[in-house]
């Protein structure tokens, strides 16, 4: 092949390469990549359907759907809110979250209660054990009052020698201490009596709840 012919072939090859590059560039420009952040879509108040690669200002007061590149739904963006509306919304969300937590706690409590007491007899044994602990403490206090009374008797006998006179400081101190200890034990017994009432009430409430659960009530459904 002559040199002039070779030069013509080279120019044609270069031109073809340039055309391929231009075509590829044009195709890339005509088909922009899908935005990584998703595609926002909404319908305006007048019925127009809009799409964008970012939140759509014209739909700020309306719900916007965010789509993945394949067209599947990624999430839904609620309408924009004023500061006042946002405060109300957040307060409501906190309330709902608290209610959900309380519900979950009630379910957990009922399930634990049923796991602990599978029969009424087991619950009664637990009640008796709790009451027995309080009764033991009460008996200890009652015994202490008896001991204090025995300790006080010789002190009172000694005090009779000082009728109409001022008691010696040591004797008075012993009598006062004895009386204070006795009074403390009496108050403790009253507290223990109140504890007996509290424990019985607690087990009464538990038993009423358990009877409903044993009968088939769903955990967390009992007020």
PyMOL commands that set and color helices and strands:
alter all, ss='L'
color gray80, all
select helices_A, chain A and resi 3-30+57-59+83-116+120-162+169-214
alter helices_A, ss='H'
color red, helices_A
select strands_A, chain A and resi 39-43+49-52+64-67+73-77
alter strands_A, ss='S'
color yellow, strands_A
deselect
rebuild
show_as cartoon
